[in-house]
Amino acid sequence: MSEKIQVVVVGGGYAGVMAANRLTQCDDVAVTVVNPRARFVERIRLHQLVGGTDDAVAEYGDVLAAGVRLVVDTVTGIDAAGRTVALGGGDTIGYDYLIYAVGSGSAAPRVPGAAEFAYPIASLEEAQRLGPVLDAAAATAAVTVVGAGPTGIETAAELAEQGRAVSLVCGDVLGPYLHARGRRAVTKRLTALGVTILDGPDAKVVEVTAESVRLSGGHVLRSAVTIWTAGFGVPDLATRSGLRTDAVGRLLTDETLTSIDDDRIVAAGDSAAPSNLPFRMSCQAAGPLGAHAADTILHRIADERPTPIDLGFAGQCISLGRHAGVFQFADKDDAAKWFHLGGRPGAKVKEFVCGHTIKQLATEARKPGTHTWAKGDQRAQLLRDRTDTDPAAATAGRR
């Protein structure tokens, strides 16, 4: 009997777990997931961890196929020529194919004082570090949340619902993804919870201290605890390993999610930049991208031509505390529509999505190859339009 084909998945988040589970449908493949934590992080619940309403973790035994080997360690380098990954503990693991699913984290803030005095919450460890800080602060202490994307909005609402005095600094507009109608609904709910919303051109943070946040318009907010949710960054593993990336650090791939440098490396999730035209960073995209990355490898193993990614979106869910939420509907190509679902129904949809995301991983673990997703209808045209206006752009997604 010939040896099994070795596939290493770097990263055990939504995309990595989905990819690993899907690969197990082929008996000739042995799958190893390398992840720095022994438990699966429900990143879309980290704001609940901060608020004390959920621990934001699940057991890998509940979401990862039984045949997948889990190595709890950090990948420090990828040797594409030698087809090995180096681990922080000193070992190396060889592979025939590699799935790059390192996800995303907090972007390093460039605002003076932010790195020293503000608390990011894009990772489990960051959210856990913030918990005791909030517990130690007086119940009436001023809390400032910087960044008005989903994480910022959800964190502000979660803490305000507990009676915290919260200011939400938007930098520009509240919920940039939202349609104007959805934005008004979010504003109304946050205001009802007592959140002070600061938006517009004067609401950019220019300095953070241990006790204050200074804005571009000159206003200074008292802030006993400052939470930083503005922007995401991508781990620099690909760059350090000599693989080409986009300006943010996502691995550049073709439309099959294959690295433009090496057809044995396939990317998935937030760390993938297909044709230098990446999808929105989200668990909504991570699952399908993970499944498609696995399919690309399975096609290659079977000497079949991999297919291009085809992914459609449904919208964006935002929780507004435990009793309300907003589901912003979108077209398949991720542009917000006028319609949204708010209030208690919005909260129920958000909770359903959080639970269903875990259920999808567990189902793929039991029945690999069954996960399906909505398709888009404009990406091919967008790629053609970009090539017509900038022929050089096409080289970013072609080997």
Disulfide bonds with the S-S distance in Angstrom:
none
